[in-house]
Each structure stands twice: as C-alpha cells, then as structure tokens.
Amino acid sequence: MDPMILDALLASLHHLLVFSLVAVLFAELVLVDGLTDGDRLRQLARLDQVYGALAGAVVLAGFVRAVFGAKGWSYYASNPVFWAKIGVFVAVGLLSAVPTVRLIRWRKQTALPDAAAVYDLRRWMLAQLGLLTLIPLLAALMARGIGY
C-alpha cells in the first residue's frame, strides 16, 4: 500500500476514534444530569464501558499511526509535544477512573446516589472534558513540527 494512503487511513481512524470518545463523554454528561432511575444508571454504566474501550482504541490507533505512519516512530519518540499529548491523555484516563468506580459501586447498590454525589460525578467528567481540549492544540503543534 502507498505509504501516504496508509498514513491518511491511520490518521482518519485515529481522528474518528477521538471524535467518538468525545461524543460518548458528552452523552455521559447528558445522562448523568437526568440520573433519576436505575435504567438511566445502567445506560450510563454501559456508555462508560464504551468510553473505556474507545480510549484503548485511541491509544492503539495512535501508536500504530506513530509507528507505521509517514513520519515514523523516531519523529514522535523524540518530540516533547508528543509526550505532553500522551501525558494529558493519561491524566484524562486517571480522571475517568473515579466516575467508572463510582458507577460500578452505584450499580451494585439498591438506592440511587443523591444529588450531591451526581453533581460530584459530573465535575469529574467535566474535568476530563477540559483536559481533552488540550489534545487538539498539542496535535496541531506537532503537525507543524513544534517540539521536533
């Protein structure tokens, strides 16, 4: 396969996965606002599982792109902006652990969480969203050779 076509396909896959990840996080934010019954809690927990799977797919596609894409691993491995982008993504992942654990715990309980707990969960999700906004900036800097 032509290396430029492969690079374009890998980039497109990576971007599609990132957009999907953000869309699922927004969907979780919408569902958490209306957390009034067990069905909504189950939907939210399922979406959180999808969010985790997408995060793994984003990392996998990103590293496949870094290794097999047009610029090659050496470009990324020596670029501090790339590692900053990875660091931000790891921070988002760490932030996402709190909602995941709470959703698992809540599903096991018979009573729904109170409004304060739901509000706190939403804050954790908003923190993830806030950090996620840094990733396109870092990606744009990398695409322009900043840090290399």
C-alpha positions as CSV (number, residue, x, y, z in Angstrom):
1,M,0.0,0.0,0.0
2,D,1.2,3.5,-0.8
3,P,2.7,5.0,2.5
4,M,0.8,8.2,2.1
5,I,-2.6,6.4,1.7
6,L,-1.7,4.2,4.7
7,D,-0.9,7.4,6.7
8,A,-4.1,9.0,5.7
9,L,-6.1,5.9,6.7
10,L,-4.4,5.7,10.0
11,A,-4.9,9.4,10.7
12,S,-8.6,9.1,9.8
13,L,-9.1,6.1,12.0
14,H,-7.4,7.9,14.9
15,H,-9.4,11.0,14.5
16,L,-12.7,9.1,14.2
17,L,-12.0,7.3,17.4
18,V,-11.1,10.5,19.2
19,F,-14.3,12.2,18.0
20,S,-16.2,9.2,19.1
21,L,-14.6,9.3,22.5
22,V,-15.6,12.9,23.0
23,A,-19.1,12.2,21.8
24,V,-19.5,9.4,24.3
25,L,-18.2,11.6,27.1
26,F,-20.8,14.3,26.1
27,A,-23.5,11.6,26.1
28,E,-22.5,10.6,29.6
29,L,-22.7,14.2,30.7
30,V,-26.3,14.4,29.4
31,L,-27.3,11.1,31.0
32,V,-25.8,12.0,34.4
33,D,-27.9,15.2,34.6
34,G,-31.0,13.1,34.4
35,L,-29.9,10.3,36.7
36,T,-33.3,9.6,38.3
37,D,-33.7,5.8,37.9
38,G,-32.0,2.5,37.6
39,D,-32.4,2.3,33.8
40,R,-30.6,5.6,33.3
41,L,-27.8,4.4,35.7
42,R,-27.4,1.2,33.6
43,Q,-27.2,3.2,30.4
44,L,-24.6,5.5,31.9
45,A,-22.6,2.5,33.1
46,R,-22.7,0.9,29.6
47,L,-21.6,4.2,28.0
48,D,-18.8,4.4,30.4
49,Q,-17.7,0.9,29.3
50,V,-17.8,2.2,25.7
51,Y,-15.8,5.2,26.7
52,G,-13.1,3.0,28.2
53,A,-13.0,0.8,25.1
54,L,-12.7,3.8,22.9
55,A,-9.9,5.2,25.0
56,G,-8.0,2.0,24.5
57,A,-8.7,2.0,20.8
58,V,-7.5,5.7,20.5
59,V,-4.2,4.7,22.2
60,L,-3.8,1.7,20.0
61,A,-4.6,3.5,16.7
62,G,-2.4,6.4,17.8
63,F,0.6,4.3,18.4
64,V,0.1,2.3,15.2
65,R,0.0,5.6,13.4
66,A,3.1,6.8,15.1
67,V,5.0,3.6,14.2
68,F,3.7,2.9,10.7
69,G,2.6,6.4,9.6
70,A,4.5,8.7,7.3
71,K,6.6,10.4,10.0
72,G,7.7,7.2,11.8
73,W,8.3,6.5,15.4
74,S,11.6,8.4,15.6
75,Y,9.7,11.7,14.9
76,Y,7.3,11.1,17.8
77,A,9.7,9.4,20.3
78,S,11.9,12.5,20.4
79,N,9.1,15.1,20.4
80,P,8.3,16.5,23.8
81,V,5.0,17.8,22.5
82,F,4.0,14.2,21.6
83,W,4.8,13.1,25.2
84,A,2.9,16.1,26.6
85,K,-0.1,14.9,24.5
86,I,0.3,11.4,25.8
87,G,0.6,12.8,29.4
88,V,-2.6,14.7,29.0
89,F,-4.4,11.6,27.7
90,V,-3.1,9.6,30.7
91,A,-4.3,12.4,33.0
92,V,-7.8,12.1,31.4
93,G,-7.7,8.4,31.9
94,L,-6.8,8.8,35.5
95,L,-9.7,11.3,36.0
96,S,-12.0,8.8,34.3
97,A,-11.2,6.1,36.8
98,V,-13.2,7.9,39.5
99,P,-16.5,8.0,37.6
100,T,-16.0,4.4,36.5
101,V,-15.5,3.2,40.0
102,R,-18.5,5.2,41.3
103,L,-20.8,3.9,38.6
104,I,-19.8,0.3,39.3
105,R,-20.4,0.9,43.0
106,W,-23.8,2.6,42.4
107,R,-25.0,-0.2,40.2
108,K,-24.4,-2.7,43.0
109,Q,-26.4,-0.6,45.5
110,T,-30.1,-0.7,45.6
111,A,-30.6,3.1,46.0
112,L,-29.7,5.8,43.6
113,P,-27.0,8.2,44.5
114,D,-28.0,11.6,46.0
115,A,-27.9,14.9,44.1
116,A,-24.5,15.8,45.7
117,A,-22.9,12.6,44.5
118,V,-24.3,13.0,41.0
119,Y,-23.0,16.6,40.9
120,D,-19.6,15.5,42.0
121,L,-19.5,12.8,39.3
122,R,-20.4,15.4,36.7
123,R,-17.5,17.6,37.9
124,W,-15.1,14.7,37.3
125,M,-16.5,14.3,33.8
126,L,-16.2,18.0,33.1
127,A,-12.5,17.9,34.2
128,Q,-11.9,15.1,31.7
129,L,-13.5,17.2,29.0
130,G,-11.5,20.3,30.0
131,L,-8.2,18.3,29.7
132,L,-9.3,16.7,26.4
133,T,-9.5,20.2,24.8
134,L,-5.7,20.4,25.2
135,I,-5.1,17.4,23.0
136,P,-6.1,19.0,19.6
137,L,-3.8,22.0,20.5
138,L,-0.9,19.7,21.1
139,A,-1.7,17.7,18.0
140,A,-1.7,20.9,15.9
141,L,1.6,22.0,17.3
142,M,3.1,18.5,16.5
143,A,1.7,18.7,13.0
144,R,3.6,21.9,12.5
145,G,6.9,20.5,13.7
146,I,6.9,22.2,17.1
147,G,9.0,20.2,19.5
148,Y,10.9,18.3,16.9
